[in-house]
Amino acid sequence: MEEIVLTPVSYLVLGEVARRGSATPYDLKVSVAGSVGNYWSFPHAQLYKEPPRLAEAGLLAEEREEGGRRRRIFRITEAGWRSLREWLAAGDAGRTELRDPGLLKLAFSDLGRPGDVARLARAQAAAHRAQLEVYRELAALPADAMVWSLRRTLELGLGYERLVAEFWERLAADPALRGERGSAQEPT
């Protein structure tokens, strides 16, 4: 078995396969879209590349269907369970990365035109309110429709989206940012 470096996507795949019992990469894509994909963004192509890599390392076992679509079905191995549990038991989850395109634009807004920030803020507030509504719908599901750990994660998602939407709404309402104040001079 090959020794490999495990990434957050590795643990996401191990966790999803462990929770489901077995999964194809497509199953993982669908499952992630309805759960951790709400707050952990990454290229979904990784869900197709990572399971075979984990299988080569002995962390997943792979079966191929003989007929039909010849899907690749993955199950977690004992070594995979050990790696997953060691990762879960470690106290440090790493530093949080915030990669928000709206905040990136806001950071350079002094270089833009009057009214740009207000437009950005209105659009961002609407987007975060929409995501907050998705989270509220998930929170309204019956208790047995979601494992407790995802429900607790959802609590933070609700708080985060509420806080961020309120931030952008305050920014959109700021009279100083509605075009009354000059922005940086354009190059001549």
Steps between C-alpha positions, in 0.01 A plus 500: 500500500618845408545757780317819402434844643136534598326827419168642621338350189651161595325518837179623339502193273587263785225651716233486232587142401504398868161663560341344191662157527599507134493760226585574142665834422163618368333399829763708679429800279126483571550442872752782538275743310230448763725515804856628538499653152299785650806629683803316361558594138743315278508374141261205481738327260697415815215270605576291193881507540533453877329161554737309267797674665374395844441147371860477378611599850281228655258741668209406275417173327374518143256274318404537135162397371530219249226622269283801440670829570804325651496744788785515750367441853717587799486380862713614790764256627627454856800715409259764369300490823824541699605802295155656526479448876853633557409812303174543693679457834764764424414826676632731229282535192734749333453867428173610343537638150251767399497538123208732435500671157275774638753584770778503241305755295423702812871513587570681171180706486684823569635463145153472345222739406235655722213260550704183435513408869127548548425277198745237626354517850140459378596200286700339781223558754248335266730202437560445872129538580427234235755261655358576844158393370648171371647439845168585668326242280758240600461594866124446472546136395400238756772418754556153356557637147850619587773357720574705810844609381363651178221668695757663731702609196181648360463713815827674420398538135177672606687740728767571241257575218288721727805697615642543150163601351460762774851633433428547128157653574662757732757577232230539232311742726807715576433841338873560462522203264205578273699722272495817710868457582776506239709193431862467400601697197518314175835489322550776246 
